[in-house]
Amino acid sequence: MELEVITEIPIYRPAQEVFEALFDQDKMADFFTSLLSSLTSEGKTAGSLQADSVPGMELVHVIPNEMIQFNWTVSIVPTSVLLTFTPITHTSTLLKVVEGHWSKNSEGLRSYAQQMQTWTYFNVRLKLFLEHGLHLDSFLNNPNDKAS
């Protein structure tokens, strides 16, 4: 059995709003949205974009307001990422991220832990922004400036 990152977080916004935030640079600023917004069609490869983008990311499948699937190599091995947007109610969404797979060895465990941390941070950052208008990076840099 291989290692797989699975994160879930409820976000108290409709699925459409959560989905669209991932493609809106004004909402997610520098958190890989420049990459997603440049990948407008399935099968398109990102190549070398901006410094905050991930070279070699390939958008595999998109169903608006339901799912985004892409492949990338941010760790030692290429992985597949699936983001799903499941309505809980008409005003809330369960965001689930699944990424994998890594072998159960020291390199695989390191990559798994890194990506678990990355996706946990991503989920919290998105939730804070959509529910409260907070940009986590701005808040961490200046705690007195809660809304940027």
N, CA, C and O atoms as a GROMACS GRO file, in nm:
protein
  592
    1MET      N    1   0.084  -0.118   0.000
    1MET     CA    2   0.000   0.000   0.000
    1MET      C    3   0.088   0.124   0.000
    1MET      O    4   0.191   0.128   0.068
    2GLU      N    5   0.049   0.225  -0.076
    2GLU     CA    6   0.125   0.349  -0.086
    2GLU      C    7   0.061   0.458   0.000
    2GLU      O    8  -0.053   0.446   0.044
    3LEU      N    9   0.138   0.565   0.022
    3LEU     CA   10   0.091   0.678   0.103
    3LEU      C   11   0.009   0.773   0.018
    3LEU      O   12   0.038   0.796  -0.099
    4GLU      N   13  -0.096   0.830   0.080
    4GLU     CA   14  -0.184   0.922   0.010
    4GLU      C   15  -0.230   1.029   0.109
    4GLU      O   16  -0.276   0.997   0.219
    5VAL      N   17  -0.217   1.155   0.071
    5VAL     CA   18  -0.265   1.266   0.154
    5VAL      C   19  -0.414   1.283   0.129
    5VAL      O   20  -0.460   1.287   0.015
    6ILE      N   21  -0.490   1.294   0.238
    6ILE     CA   22  -0.634   1.324   0.229
    6ILE      C   23  -0.663   1.431   0.333
    6ILE      O   24  -0.642   1.410   0.452
    7THR      N   25  -0.714   1.546   0.287
    7THR     CA   26  -0.756   1.651   0.379
    7THR      C   27  -0.899   1.689   0.345
    7THR      O   28  -0.941   1.681   0.229
    8GLU      N   29  -0.973   1.729   0.447
    8GLU     CA   30  -1.111   1.776   0.428
    8GLU      C   31  -1.134   1.894   0.520
    8GLU      O   32  -1.082   1.899   0.632
    9ILE      N   33  -1.212   1.990   0.471
    9ILE     CA   34  -1.248   2.104   0.555
    9ILE      C   35  -1.383   2.158   0.509
    9ILE      O   36  -1.405   2.176   0.389
   10PRO      N   37  -1.474   2.184   0.603
   10PRO     CA   38  -1.599   2.249   0.566
   10PRO      C   39  -1.574   2.399   0.550
   10PRO      O   40  -1.507   2.461   0.633
   11ILE      N   41  -1.628   2.455   0.445
   11ILE     CA   42  -1.618   2.600   0.422
   11ILE      C   43  -1.761   2.652   0.408
   11ILE      O   44  -1.838   2.602   0.326
   12TYR      N   45  -1.793   2.750   0.488
   12TYR     CA   46  -1.931   2.800   0.491
   12TYR      C   47  -1.956   2.902   0.382
   12TYR      O   48  -1.984   3.020   0.406
   13ARG      N   49  -1.944   2.851   0.259
   13ARG     CA   50  -1.974   2.924   0.136
   13ARG      C   51  -2.023   2.820   0.035
   13ARG      O   52  -1.988   2.703   0.044
   14PRO      N   53  -2.105   2.863  -0.062
   14PRO     CA   54  -2.153   2.770  -0.165
   14PRO      C   55  -2.038   2.711  -0.247
   14PRO      O   56  -1.933   2.774  -0.262
   15ALA      N   57  -2.059   2.592  -0.300
   15ALA     CA   58  -1.955   2.523  -0.378
   15ALA      C   59  -1.904   2.609  -0.493
   15ALA      O   60  -1.783   2.610  -0.519
   16GLN      N   61  -1.991   2.680  -0.561
   16GLN     CA   62  -1.949   2.764  -0.673
   16GLN      C   63  -1.850   2.871  -0.628
   16GLN      O   64  -1.751   2.897  -0.696
   17GLU      N   65  -1.875   2.932  -0.514
   17GLU     CA   66  -1.786   3.037  -0.463
   17GLU      C   67  -1.650   2.979  -0.423
   17GLU      O   68  -1.547   3.040  -0.449
   18VAL      N   69  -1.650   2.862  -0.362
   18VAL     CA   70  -1.524   2.797  -0.323
   18VAL      C   71  -1.446   2.760  -0.448
   18VAL      O   72  -1.326   2.787  -0.456
   19PHE      N   73  -1.511   2.698  -0.544
   19PHE     CA   74  -1.447   2.657  -0.669
   19PHE      C   75  -1.387   2.778  -0.741
   19PHE      O   76  -1.270   2.776  -0.779
   20GLU      N   77  -1.466   2.882  -0.758
   20GLU     CA   78  -1.422   2.998  -0.834
   20GLU      C   79  -1.308   3.072  -0.764
   20GLU      O   80  -1.226   3.136  -0.831
   21ALA      N   81  -1.301   3.066  -0.632
   21ALA     CA   82  -1.193   3.133  -0.559
   21ALA      C   83  -1.056   3.079  -0.600
   21ALA      O   84  -0.957   3.153  -0.596
   22LEU      N   85  -1.049   2.953  -0.640
   22LEU     CA   86  -0.921   2.894  -0.677
   22LEU      C   87  -0.867   2.950  -0.807
   22LEU      O   88  -0.747   2.939  -0.835
   23PHE      N   89  -0.954   3.011  -0.888
   23PHE     CA   90  -0.912   3.067  -1.015
   23PHE      C   91  -0.907   3.219  -1.012
   23PHE      O   92  -0.878   3.282  -1.114
   24ASP      N   93  -0.934   3.280  -0.898
   24ASP     CA   94  -0.942   3.424  -0.885
   24ASP      C   95  -0.820   3.476  -0.811
   24ASP      O   96  -0.808   3.458  -0.690
   25GLN      N   97  -0.730   3.542  -0.884
   25GLN     CA   98  -0.606   3.592  -0.823
   25GLN      C   99  -0.633   3.696  -0.716
   25GLN      O  100  -0.553   3.711  -0.623
   26ASP      N  101  -0.742   3.770  -0.726
   26ASP     CA  102  -0.774   3.869  -0.624
   26ASP      C  103  -0.812   3.802  -0.492
   26ASP      O  104  -0.790   3.858  -0.384
   27LYS      N  105  -0.869   3.681  -0.500
   27LYS     CA  106  -0.911   3.612  -0.378
   27LYS      C  107  -0.800   3.530  -0.317
   27LYS      O  108  -0.783   3.530  -0.195
   28MET      N  109  -0.725   3.460  -0.398
   28MET     CA  110  -0.621   3.373  -0.343
   28MET      C  111  -0.482   3.431  -0.365
   28MET      O  112  -0.383   3.368  -0.328
   29ALA      N  113  -0.473   3.549  -0.424
   29ALA     CA  114  -0.348   3.621  -0.441
   29ALA      C  115  -0.241   3.533  -0.503
   29ALA      O  116  -0.252   3.494  -0.619
   30ASP      N  117  -0.138   3.500  -0.428
   30ASP     CA  118  -0.021   3.433  -0.485
   30ASP      C  119  -0.018   3.283  -0.460
   30ASP      O  120   0.087   3.220  -0.479
   31PHE      N  121  -0.127   3.225  -0.418
   31PHE     CA  122  -0.123   3.084  -0.378
   31PHE      C  123  -0.162   2.992  -0.493
   31PHE      O  124  -0.271   2.935  -0.492
   32PHE      N  125  -0.079   2.977  -0.587
   32PHE     CA  126  -0.087   2.893  -0.706
   32PHE      C  127  -0.205   2.920  -0.796
   32PHE      O  128  -0.230   2.843  -0.889
   33THR      N  129  -0.280   3.030  -0.770
   33THR     CA  130  -0.392   3.061  -0.860
   33THR      C  131  -0.343   3.112  -0.992
   33THR      O  132  -0.412   3.096  -1.093
   34SER      N  133  -0.226   3.175  -0.996
   34SER     CA  134  -0.174   3.219  -1.125
   34SER      C  135  -0.153   3.098  -1.215
   34SER      O  136  -0.170   3.107  -1.336
   35LEU      N  137  -0.119   2.988  -1.156
   35LEU     CA  138  -0.101   2.865  -1.231
   35LEU      C  139  -0.234   2.810  -1.277
   35LEU      O  140  -0.252   2.781  -1.396
   36LEU      N  141  -0.329   2.796  -1.184
   36LEU     CA  142  -0.460   2.743  -1.222
   36LEU      C  143  -0.530   2.831  -1.324
   36LEU      O  144  -0.591   2.780  -1.418
   37SER      N  145  -0.522   2.963  -1.307
   37SER     CA  146  -0.592   3.051  -1.399
   37SER      C  147  -0.531   3.046  -1.539
   37SER      O  148  -0.597   3.080  -1.637
   38SER      N  149  -0.405   3.005  -1.549
   38SER     CA  150  -0.342   2.994  -1.680
   38SER      C  151  -0.375   2.862  -1.749
   38SER      O  152  -0.355   2.848  -1.870
   39LEU      N  153  -0.425   2.765  -1.673
   39LEU     CA  154  -0.459   2.635  -1.729
   39LEU      C  155  -0.610   2.632  -1.755
   39LEU      O  156  -0.687   2.584  -1.672
   40THR      N  157  -0.648   2.683  -1.868
   40THR     CA  158  -0.791   2.696  -1.893
   40THR      C  159  -0.851   2.577  -1.964
   40THR      O  160  -0.973   2.565  -1.974
   41SER      N  161  -0.768   2.488  -2.014
   41SER     CA  162  -0.824   2.370  -2.081
   41SER      C  163  -0.753   2.244  -2.034
   41SER      O  164  -0.632   2.245  -2.007
   42GLU      N  165  -0.829   2.136  -2.026
   42GLU     CA  166  -0.774   2.009  -1.980
   42GLU      C  167  -0.662   1.963  -2.072
   42GLU      O  168  -0.666   1.983  -2.193
   43GLY      N  169  -0.562   1.902  -2.012
   43GLY     CA  170  -0.450   1.850  -2.088
   43GLY      C  171  -0.342   1.954  -2.115
   43GLY      O  172  -0.236   1.919  -2.167
   44LYS      N  173  -0.367   2.080  -2.081
   44LYS     CA  174  -0.268   2.185  -2.101
   44LYS      C  175  -0.162   2.174  -1.992
   44LYS      O  176  -0.194   2.155  -1.875
   45THR      N  177  -0.036   2.187  -2.031
   45THR     CA  178   0.073   2.177  -1.936
   45THR      C  179   0.124   2.316  -1.902
   45THR      O  180   0.130   2.404  -1.989
   46ALA      N  181   0.160   2.337  -1.778
   46ALA     CA  182   0.197   2.470  -1.731
   46ALA      C  183   0.335   2.515  -1.776
   46ALA      O  184   0.359   2.635  -1.788
   47GLY      N  185   0.426   2.424  -1.802
   47GLY     CA  186   0.559   2.467  -1.840
   47GLY      C  187   0.620   2.559  -1.736
   47GLY      O  188   0.610   2.532  -1.616
   48SER      N  189   0.682   2.666  -1.780
   48SER     CA  190   0.746   2.759  -1.686
   48SER      C  191   0.670   2.889  -1.684
   48SER      O  192   0.680   2.968  -1.777
   49LEU      N  193   0.592   2.913  -1.577
   49LEU     CA  194   0.513   3.034  -1.565
   49LEU      C  195   0.580   3.130  -1.468
   49LEU      O  196   0.700   3.155  -1.481
   50GLN      N  197   0.508   3.182  -1.373
   50GLN     CA  198   0.564   3.275  -1.277
   50GLN      C  199   0.644   3.199  -1.171
   50GLN      O  200   0.638   3.076  -1.163
   51ALA      N  201   0.717   3.272  -1.092
   51ALA     CA  202   0.804   3.211  -0.992
   51ALA      C  203   0.725   3.129  -0.890
   51ALA      O  204   0.776   3.031  -0.837
   52ASP      N  205   0.599   3.168  -0.862
   52ASP     CA  206   0.521   3.096  -0.762
   52ASP      C  207   0.444   2.979  -0.823
   52ASP      O  208   0.370   2.910  -0.753
   53SER      N  209   0.461   2.957  -0.952
   53SER     CA  210   0.390   2.847  -1.016
   53SER      C  211   0.473   2.720  -1.009
   53SER      O  212   0.589   2.721  -0.968
   54VAL      N  213   0.412   2.610  -1.050
   54VAL     CA  214   0.478   2.481  -1.046
   54VAL      C  215   0.500   2.431  -1.188
   54VAL      O  216   0.404   2.390  -1.253
   55PRO      N  217   0.624   2.434  -1.238
   55PRO     CA  218   0.650   2.385  -1.373
   55PRO      C  219   0.607   2.239  -1.388
   55PRO      O  220   0.625   2.159  -1.296
   56GLY      N  221   0.551   2.206  -1.502
   56GLY     CA  222   0.513   2.070  -1.530
   56GLY      C  223   0.376   2.029  -1.478
   56GLY      O  224   0.341   1.912  -1.485
   57MET      N  225   0.300   2.123  -1.425
   57MET     CA  226   0.164   2.091  -1.378
   57MET      C  227   0.073   2.074  -1.499
   57MET      O  228   0.074   2.156  -1.592
   58GLU      N  229  -0.005   1.967  -1.497
   58GLU     CA  230  -0.097   1.940  -1.607
   58GLU      C  231  -0.238   1.926  -1.552
   58GLU      O  232  -0.265   1.844  -1.465
   59LEU      N  233  -0.327   2.008  -1.605
   59LEU     CA  234  -0.466   2.000  -1.567
   59LEU      C  235  -0.527   1.881  -1.641
   59LEU      O  236  -0.525   1.876  -1.764
   60VAL      N  237  -0.582   1.785  -1.566
   60VAL     CA  238  -0.635   1.662  -1.623
   60VAL      C  239  -0.785   1.672  -1.650
   60VAL      O  240  -0.832   1.637  -1.758
   61HIS      N  241  -0.859   1.720  -1.550
   61HIS     CA  242  -1.005   1.722  -1.564
   61HIS      C  243  -1.066   1.827  -1.471
   61HIS      O  244  -1.024   1.842  -1.357
   62VAL      N  245  -1.164   1.897  -1.522
   62VAL     CA  246  -1.236   1.996  -1.443
   62VAL      C  247  -1.385   1.979  -1.466
   62VAL      O  248  -1.430   1.971  -1.580
   63ILE      N  249  -1.460   1.973  -1.358
   63ILE     CA  250  -1.606   1.983  -1.364
   63ILE      C  251  -1.639   2.104  -1.278
   63ILE      O  252  -1.627   2.098  -1.156
   64PRO      N  253  -1.681   2.215  -1.340
   64PRO     CA  254  -1.705   2.338  -1.264
   64PRO      C  255  -1.792   2.313  -1.140
   64PRO      O  256  -1.895   2.245  -1.145
   65ASN      N  257  -1.746   2.370  -1.029
   65ASN     CA  258  -1.815   2.364  -0.900
   65ASN      C  259  -1.816   2.225  -0.836
   65ASN      O  260  -1.876   2.206  -0.730
   66GLU      N  261  -1.750   2.126  -0.898
   66GLU     CA  262  -1.749   1.990  -0.845
   66GLU      C  263  -1.609   1.934  -0.821
   66GLU      O  264  -1.583   1.878  -0.715
   67MET      N  265  -1.518   1.949  -0.920
   67MET     CA  266  -1.386   1.888  -0.903
   67MET      C  267  -1.283   1.948  -0.996
   67MET      O  268  -1.314   1.999  -1.104
   68ILE      N  269  -1.157   1.938  -0.950
   68ILE     CA  270  -1.040   1.974  -1.029
   68ILE      C  271  -0.940   1.861  -1.009
   68ILE      O  272  -0.912   1.822  -0.896
   69GLN      N  273  -0.887   1.810  -1.118
   69GLN     CA  274  -0.784   1.706  -1.109
   69GLN      C  275  -0.664   1.751  -1.190
   69GLN      O  276  -0.678   1.794  -1.304
   70PHE      N  277  -0.546   1.741  -1.130
   70PHE     CA  278  -0.424   1.775  -1.202
   70PHE      C  279  -0.310   1.684  -1.156
   70PHE      O  280  -0.315   1.624  -1.049
   71ASN      N  281  -0.208   1.678  -1.240
   71ASN     CA  282  -0.086   1.605  -1.208
   71ASN      C  283   0.025   1.707  -1.194
   71ASN      O  284   0.026   1.810  -1.262
   72TRP      N  285   0.120   1.679  -1.105
   72TRP     CA  286   0.235   1.765  -1.088
   72TRP      C  287   0.347   1.690  -1.020
   72TRP      O  288   0.329   1.578  -0.972
   73THR      N  289   0.465   1.754  -1.016
   73THR     CA  290   0.579   1.697  -0.946
   73THR      C  291   0.632   1.804  -0.852
   73THR      O  292   0.720   1.882  -0.889
   74VAL      N  293   0.578   1.810  -0.732
   74VAL     CA  294   0.629   1.904  -0.632
   74VAL      C  295   0.715   1.832  -0.530
   74VAL      O  296   0.786   1.896  -0.452
   75SER      N  297   0.708   1.702  -0.530
   75SER     CA  298   0.793   1.623  -0.442
   75SER      C  299   0.884   1.539  -0.531
   75SER      O  300   0.901   1.571  -0.649
   76ILE      N  301   0.939   1.436  -0.479
   76ILE     CA  302   1.034   1.353  -0.553
   76ILE      C  303   0.968   1.285  -0.674
   76ILE      O  304   1.031   1.270  -0.779
   77VAL      N  305   0.844   1.244  -0.658
   77VAL     CA  306   0.776   1.169  -0.764
   77VAL      C  307   0.653   1.245  -0.814
   77VAL      O  308   0.595   1.324  -0.740
   78PRO      N  309   0.614   1.221  -0.939
   78PRO     CA  310   0.492   1.282  -0.990
   78PRO      C  311   0.372   1.230  -0.912
   78PRO      O  312   0.366   1.111  -0.878
   79THR      N  313   0.277   1.317  -0.883
   79THR     CA  314   0.156   1.276  -0.812
   79THR      C  315   0.033   1.333  -0.883
   79THR      O  316   0.043   1.423  -0.966
   80SER      N  317  -0.080   1.277  -0.847
   80SER     CA  318  -0.209   1.324  -0.898
   80SER      C  319  -0.283   1.387  -0.781
   80SER      O  320  -0.283   1.335  -0.670
   81VAL      N  321  -0.348   1.501  -0.807
   81VAL     CA  322  -0.423   1.573  -0.705
   81VAL      C  323  -0.568   1.583  -0.750
   81VAL      O  324  -0.596   1.617  -0.865
   82LEU      N  325  -0.658   1.555  -0.658
   82LEU     CA  326  -0.801   1.567  -0.685
   82LEU      C  327  -0.862   1.655  -0.577
   82LEU      O  328  -0.856   1.623  -0.459
   83LEU      N  329  -0.922   1.766  -0.619
   83LEU     CA  330  -0.996   1.854  -0.528
   83LEU      C  331  -1.143   1.836  -0.560
   83LEU      O  332  -1.184   1.850  -0.675
   84THR      N  333  -1.223   1.805  -0.459
   84THR     CA  334  -1.368   1.792  -0.481
   84THR      C  335  -1.440   1.893  -0.393
   84THR      O  336  -1.397   1.924  -0.282
   85PHE      N  337  -1.549   1.943  -0.444
   85PHE     CA  338  -1.631   2.045  -0.380
   85PHE      C  339  -1.771   1.988  -0.363
   85PHE      O  340  -1.851   1.990  -0.456
   86THR      N  341  -1.800   1.937  -0.244
   86THR     CA  342  -1.927   1.869  -0.218
   86THR      C  343  -2.018   1.959  -0.135
   86THR      O  344  -1.982   1.995  -0.023
   87PRO      N  345  -2.133   1.997  -0.190
   87PRO     CA  346  -2.225   2.080  -0.110
   87PRO      C  347  -2.268   2.006   0.016
   87PRO      O  348  -2.308   1.889   0.011
   88ILE      N  349  -2.260   2.075   0.130
   88ILE     CA  350  -2.314   2.023   0.255
   88ILE      C  351  -2.458   2.075   0.267
   88ILE      O  352  -2.551   1.999   0.296
   89THR      N  353  -2.472   2.204   0.243
   89THR     CA  354  -2.603   2.270   0.231
   89THR      C  355  -2.588   2.365   0.112
   89THR      O  356  -2.484   2.365   0.047
   90HIS      N  357  -2.688   2.444   0.084
   90HIS     CA  358  -2.676   2.538  -0.028
   90HIS      C  359  -2.581   2.654   0.005
   90HIS      O  360  -2.545   2.731  -0.084
   91THR      N  361  -2.539   2.666   0.132
   91THR     CA  362  -2.447   2.773   0.171
   91THR      C  363  -2.315   2.721   0.229
   91THR      O  364  -2.237   2.800   0.282
   92SER      N  365  -2.289   2.592   0.221
   92SER     CA  366  -2.164   2.538   0.274
   92SER      C  367  -2.114   2.422   0.188
   92SER      O  368  -2.192   2.352   0.123
   93THR      N  369  -1.983   2.404   0.190
   93THR     CA  370  -1.916   2.309   0.102
   93THR      C  371  -1.811   2.230   0.178
   93THR      O  372  -1.741   2.286   0.263
   94LEU      N  373  -1.799   2.102   0.149
   94LEU     CA  374  -1.688   2.023   0.199
   94LEU      C  375  -1.582   2.019   0.090
   94LEU      O  376  -1.604   1.964  -0.018
   95LEU      N  377  -1.465   2.079   0.119
   95LEU     CA  378  -1.353   2.074   0.026
   95LEU      C  379  -1.266   1.956   0.067
   95LEU      O  380  -1.219   1.948   0.180
   96LYS      N  381  -1.246   1.865  -0.027
   96LYS     CA  382  -1.162   1.747  -0.002
   96LYS      C  383  -1.047   1.749  -0.102
   96LYS      O  384  -1.067   1.770  -0.222
   97VAL      N  385  -0.926   1.726  -0.051
   97VAL     CA  386  -0.808   1.719  -0.136
   97VAL      C  387  -0.745   1.582  -0.115
   97VAL      O  388  -0.721   1.539  -0.002
   98VAL      N  389  -0.718   1.514  -0.226
   98VAL     CA  390  -0.651   1.384  -0.222
   98VAL      C  391  -0.530   1.394  -0.315
   98VAL      O  392  -0.543   1.429  -0.432
   99GLU      N  393  -0.412   1.362  -0.262
   99GLU     CA  394  -0.291   1.361  -0.343
   99GLU      C  395  -0.214   1.233  -0.316
   99GLU      O  396  -0.205   1.188  -0.202
  100GLY      N  397  -0.159   1.177  -0.419
  100GLY     CA  398  -0.078   1.057  -0.400
  100GLY      C  399  -0.024   1.010  -0.534
  100GLY      O  400  -0.060   1.058  -0.642
  101HIS      N  401   0.058   0.918  -0.520
  101HIS     CA  402   0.095   0.825  -0.415
  101HIS      C  403   0.244   0.828  -0.396
  101HIS      O  404   0.320   0.858  -0.488
  102TRP      N  405   0.286   0.796  -0.275
  102TRP     CA  406   0.428   0.787  -0.242
  102TRP      C  407   0.455   0.650  -0.183
  102TRP      O  408   0.370   0.592  -0.117
  103SER      N  409   0.575   0.600  -0.207
  103SER     CA  410   0.616   0.473  -0.150
  103SER      C  411   0.639   0.488   0.000
  103SER      O  412   0.668   0.598   0.048
  104LYS      N  413   0.625   0.378   0.071
  104LYS     CA  414   0.650   0.378   0.216
  104LYS      C  415   0.799   0.358   0.242
  104LYS      O  416   0.843   0.252   0.286
  105ASN      N  417   0.874   0.464   0.214
  105ASN     CA  418   1.016   0.467   0.246
  105ASN      C  419   1.048   0.606   0.298
  105ASN      O  420   0.957   0.689   0.309
  106SER      N  421   1.172   0.634   0.332
  106SER     CA  422   1.204   0.762   0.395
  106SER      C  423   1.173   0.881   0.304
  106SER      O  424   1.121   0.982   0.351
  107GLU      N  425   1.204   0.871   0.175
  107GLU     CA  426   1.173   0.980   0.081
  107GLU      C  427   1.022   0.997   0.066
  107GLU      O  428   0.973   1.110   0.063
  108GLY      N  429   0.950   0.887   0.057
  108GLY     CA  430   0.805   0.893   0.046
  108GLY      C  431   0.739   0.954   0.168
  108GLY      O  432   0.646   1.034   0.157
  109LEU      N  433   0.789   0.917   0.286
  109LEU     CA  434   0.736   0.973   0.410
  109LEU      C  435   0.762   1.123   0.420
  109LEU      O  436   0.676   1.198   0.465
  110ARG      N  437   0.881   1.166   0.377
  110ARG     CA  438   0.912   1.309   0.378
  110ARG      C  439   0.819   1.386   0.285
  110ARG      O  440   0.765   1.491   0.322
  111SER      N  441   0.800   1.334   0.165
  111SER     CA  442   0.712   1.400   0.068
  111SER      C  443   0.568   1.401   0.115
  111SER      O  444   0.498   1.501   0.101
  112TYR      N  445   0.524   1.291   0.170
  112TYR     CA  446   0.388   1.280   0.225
  112TYR      C  447   0.366   1.385   0.335
  112TYR      O  448   0.265   1.455   0.334
  113ALA      N  449   0.459   1.395   0.428
  113ALA     CA  450   0.446   1.491   0.539
  113ALA      C  451   0.446   1.634   0.487
  113ALA      O  452   0.368   1.718   0.534
  114GLN      N  453   0.532   1.663   0.392
  114GLN     CA  454   0.538   1.798   0.335
  114GLN      C  455   0.407   1.834   0.268
  114GLN      O  456   0.355   1.943   0.287
  115GLN      N  457   0.354   1.742   0.190
  115GLN     CA  458   0.229   1.771   0.118
  115GLN      C  459   0.109   1.775   0.212
  115GLN      O  460   0.015   1.851   0.187
  116MET      N  461   0.109   1.697   0.319
  116MET     CA  462   0.002   1.706   0.418
  116MET      C  463   0.001   1.845   0.479
  116MET      O  464  -0.105   1.907   0.494
  117GLN      N  465   0.119   1.894   0.513
  117GLN     CA  466   0.130   2.029   0.569
  117GLN      C  467   0.085   2.134   0.466
  117GLN      O  468   0.013   2.227   0.500
  118THR      N  469   0.126   2.119   0.342
  118THR     CA  470   0.090   2.214   0.237
  118THR      C  471  -0.060   2.221   0.218
  118THR      O  472  -0.117   2.330   0.212
  119TRP      N  473  -0.125   2.105   0.207
  119TRP     CA  474  -0.270   2.105   0.182
  119TRP      C  475  -0.348   2.149   0.306
  119TRP      O  476  -0.454   2.210   0.292
  120THR      N  477  -0.300   2.121   0.424
  120THR     CA  478  -0.365   2.170   0.546
  120THR      C  479  -0.360   2.323   0.548
  120THR      O  480  -0.460   2.388   0.576
  121TYR      N  481  -0.244   2.378   0.519
  121TYR     CA  482  -0.228   2.524   0.513
  121TYR      C  483  -0.319   2.583   0.405
  121TYR      O  484  -0.386   2.683   0.428
  122PHE      N  485  -0.321   2.521   0.290
  122PHE     CA  486  -0.406   2.566   0.180
  122PHE      C  487  -0.552   2.572   0.223
  122PHE      O  488  -0.620   2.672   0.201
  123ASN      N  489  -0.600   2.464   0.286
  123ASN     CA  490  -0.740   2.458   0.331
  123ASN      C  491  -0.772   2.569   0.430
  123ASN      O  492  -0.874   2.638   0.418
  124VAL      N  493  -0.685   2.587   0.528
  124VAL     CA  494  -0.709   2.689   0.632
  124VAL      C  495  -0.706   2.828   0.569
  124VAL      O  496  -0.789   2.913   0.601
  125ARG      N  497  -0.611   2.850   0.483
  125ARG     CA  498  -0.600   2.981   0.417
  125ARG      C  499  -0.724   3.012   0.335
  125ARG      O  500  -0.776   3.124   0.342
  126LEU      N  501  -0.773   2.916   0.259
  126LEU     CA  502  -0.892   2.938   0.178
  126LEU      C  503  -1.014   2.963   0.267
  126LEU      O  504  -1.093   3.053   0.239
  127LYS      N  505  -1.029   2.884   0.373
  127LYS     CA  506  -1.142   2.900   0.465
  127LYS      C  507  -1.140   3.038   0.531
  127LYS      O  508  -1.242   3.106   0.535
  128LEU      N  509  -1.024   3.078   0.582
  128LEU     CA  510  -1.014   3.209   0.647
  128LEU      C  511  -1.051   3.322   0.552
  128LEU      O  512  -1.119   3.418   0.590
  129PHE      N  513  -1.005   3.310   0.429
  129PHE     CA  514  -1.036   3.418   0.335
  129PHE      C  515  -1.184   3.420   0.298
  129PHE      O  516  -1.249   3.524   0.306
  130LEU      N  517  -1.238   3.305   0.258
  130LEU     CA  518  -1.377   3.303   0.212
  130LEU      C  519  -1.477   3.333   0.323
  130LEU      O  520  -1.579   3.397   0.298
  131GLU      N  521  -1.449   3.287   0.444
  131GLU     CA  522  -1.545   3.308   0.553
  131GLU      C  523  -1.525   3.440   0.626
  131GLU      O  524  -1.621   3.497   0.678
  132HIS      N  525  -1.401   3.490   0.631
  132HIS     CA  526  -1.373   3.607   0.715
  132HIS      C  527  -1.298   3.719   0.644
  132HIS      O  528  -1.273   3.824   0.704
  133GLY      N  529  -1.262   3.698   0.517
  133GLY     CA  530  -1.191   3.802   0.444
  133GLY      C  531  -1.046   3.821   0.487
  133GLY      O  532  -0.986   3.924   0.456
  134LEU      N  533  -0.991   3.723   0.558
  134LEU     CA  534  -0.853   3.734   0.606
  134LEU      C  535  -0.754   3.673   0.508
  134LEU      O  536  -0.776   3.563   0.457
  135HIS      N  537  -0.647   3.745   0.483
  135HIS     CA  538  -0.535   3.692   0.406
  135HIS      C  539  -0.432   3.645   0.507
  135HIS      O  540  -0.368   3.728   0.571
  136LEU      N  541  -0.416   3.517   0.522
  136LEU     CA  542  -0.331   3.462   0.626
  136LEU      C  543  -0.189   3.514   0.621
  136LEU      O  544  -0.131   3.544   0.726
  137ASP      N  545  -0.130   3.525   0.503
  137ASP     CA  546   0.008   3.573   0.494
  137ASP      C  547   0.020   3.714   0.548
  137ASP      O  548   0.114   3.744   0.620
  138SER      N  549  -0.074   3.801   0.513
  138SER     CA  550  -0.071   3.939   0.563
  138SER      C  551  -0.087   3.940   0.714
  138SER      O  552  -0.019   4.016   0.783
  139PHE      N  553  -0.176   3.856   0.765
  139PHE     CA  554  -0.201   3.850   0.908
  139PHE      C  555  -0.076   3.802   0.983
  139PHE      O  556  -0.042   3.856   1.088
  140LEU      N  557  -0.010   3.701   0.929
  140LEU     CA  558   0.110   3.648   0.995
  140LEU      C  559   0.222   3.750   0.995
  140LEU      O  560   0.301   3.757   1.090
  141ASN      N  561   0.230   3.832   0.888
  141ASN     CA  562   0.334   3.933   0.880
  141ASN      C  563   0.303   4.055   0.966
  141ASN      O  564   0.394   4.122   1.013
  142ASN      N  565   0.172   4.085   0.986
  142ASN     CA  566   0.132   4.200   1.066
  142ASN      C  567   0.001   4.168   1.138
  142ASN      O  568  -0.106   4.200   1.087
  143PRO      N  569   0.007   4.105   1.255
  143PRO     CA  570  -0.113   4.061   1.326
  143PRO      C  571  -0.210   4.173   1.360
  143PRO      O  572  -0.328   4.146   1.383
  144ASN      N  573  -0.165   4.299   1.364
  144ASN     CA  574  -0.254   4.411   1.395
  144ASN      C  575  -0.340   4.450   1.276
  144ASN      O  576  -0.440   4.520   1.292
  145ASP      N  577  -0.302   4.407   1.156
  145ASP     CA  578  -0.377   4.438   1.034
  145ASP      C  579  -0.454   4.313   0.994
  145ASP      O  580  -0.407   4.237   0.910
  146LYS      N  581  -0.570   4.291   1.053
  146LYS     CA  582  -0.643   4.165   1.038
  146LYS      C  583  -0.709   4.148   0.902
  146LYS      O  584  -0.728   4.034   0.859
  147ALA      N  585  -0.743   4.252   0.833
  147ALA     CA  586  -0.804   4.242   0.701
  147ALA      C  587  -0.720   4.322   0.603
  147ALA      O  588  -0.703   4.442   0.619
  148SER      N  589  -0.667   4.253   0.501
  148SER     CA  590  -0.584   4.323   0.403
  148SER      C  591  -0.649   4.315   0.268
  148SER      O  592  -0.595   4.367   0.171
   0.00000   0.00000   0.00000
